[in-house]
Amino acid sequence: QVQLVESGGGLVQAGGSLRVSCAASGFIFRDCAMGWFRQAPGLEREFVGAVSRAGGSTLYGDSVKGRFTISRDNAKKTVALQMSSLKTEDTAVYYCAAQYGGLSSKGPEYDYWGQGTQVTVSS
């Protein structure tokens, strides 16, 4: 049974930092590129970033570039999103996703999705 379980969301003040993580099971983690997406109420899902299978390459959405960092640990089957210089517009539910293939910013190309974790940035 495939599972992606996000954790670490919460409430943080603007300008602060937060780290969310995703634990994977039920599939060959090292064979998948991993991505993070987010969705705020009333808005479309937005690509945040992705990391390649071995962790050597990353891709970020323009709105988070330079502020967010993705990393993965294939031995632990986890992927993390370190967020800094947070803004109120970063408030959203953050989703972890996995896909067999290379880096992609396109949600439909991802095979597995987590349930999401809420991140709220207050002013």
C-alpha positions in Angstrom: 0.0 0.0 0.0 1.5 3.3 -1.1 1.6 6.0 1.5 3.0 9.5 1.6 2.6 11.1 5.0 3.4 14.8 5.5 4.2 16.3 8.8 5.6 19.4 10.3 3.0 22.0 9.2 1.8 24.6 11.6 1.5 28.3 12.3 4.5 30.6 11.8 5.0 34.4 11.7 5.9 36.1 8.5 9.7 36.1 8.0 10.0 32.9 10.0 11.0 29.4 8.9 9.3 26.0 8.9 10.3 22.5 7.8 7.8 20.0 6.5 8.6 16.4 5.9 7.1 13.5 4.0 7.6 9.8 4.8 7.1 7.4 2.0 6.3 3.7 2.0 4.8 1.0 -0.3 6.9 1.8 -3.4 10.5 2.1 -4.5 11.3 5.5 -3.2 14.7 5.8 -4.9 13.1 5.2 -8.3 10.9 8.3 -7.9 11.4 12.0 -8.3 9.7 13.8 -5.4 7.8 17.0 -5.5 6.0 19.4 -3.3 2.8 21.3 -4.3 0.6 23.6 -2.4 -3.0 24.8 -2.6 -4.6 27.7 -1.0 -8.3 28.1 -0.6 -9.9 29.2 -3.8 -6.7 28.9 -5.8 -5.3 26.3 -8.1 -2.7 23.8 -7.0 0.8 25.3 -7.4 4.1 23.7 -8.0 6.6 24.4 -5.2 9.6 22.3 -6.0 10.9 18.9 -6.9 14.1 16.8 -6.3 15.5 14.1 -8.6 15.8 10.5 -7.7 19.3 10.7 -6.4 18.8 14.1 -4.9 21.4 15.8 -7.2 19.0 18.1 -9.0 16.2 20.3 -7.9 13.6 22.5 -9.5 11.6 25.3 -7.9 8.6 27.4 -8.6 9.3 31.1 -9.2 7.4 32.2 -6.1 9.6 30.2 -3.8 13.0 30.2 -5.5 15.7 31.3 -3.2 13.6 30.8 -0.1 12.7 27.1 -0.1 15.0 24.1 -0.3 14.1 20.5 -1.0 16.2 17.6 0.2 15.7 13.8 0.4 17.1 10.9 2.3 16.7 7.7 0.2 17.9 5.5 3.1 15.1 6.9 5.3 12.6 7.3 2.5 11.9 10.8 3.4 11.8 14.2 1.6 11.8 17.5 3.3 10.9 21.1 2.4 12.8 23.8 4.3 10.9 27.1 4.1 12.4 30.4 5.1 11.5 34.0 4.8 7.9 32.9 4.8 5.2 35.3 3.6 1.5 35.3 4.3 1.0 34.2 0.7 2.8 31.0 1.4 -0.2 29.9 3.5 -1.6 26.7 2.0 -2.0 23.0 2.3 1.3 21.5 1.2 1.3 18.2 -0.6 4.1 15.7 -1.2 4.0 13.7 -4.4 6.1 11.0 -6.2 6.6 10.2 -9.8 8.5 7.6 -11.7 10.7 9.7 -13.9 12.6 12.9 -13.9 12.0 16.3 -12.4 8.6 17.8 -13.3 6.5 20.7 -12.3 3.3 19.2 -13.7 0.9 17.7 -11.2 -0.7 15.2 -13.6 2.7 13.6 -14.1 2.9 12.5 -10.5 1.7 9.0 -9.5 1.3 9.2 -5.8 0.1 12.0 -3.5 0.0 12.6 0.3 -3.0 14.0 2.2 -1.3 17.3 2.9 -0.2 19.4 5.8 -1.5 22.9 6.6 1.0 25.7 6.7 -0.3 29.1 8.0 1.8 32.2 7.9 0.6 35.1 10.0 1.4 38.8 9.5 
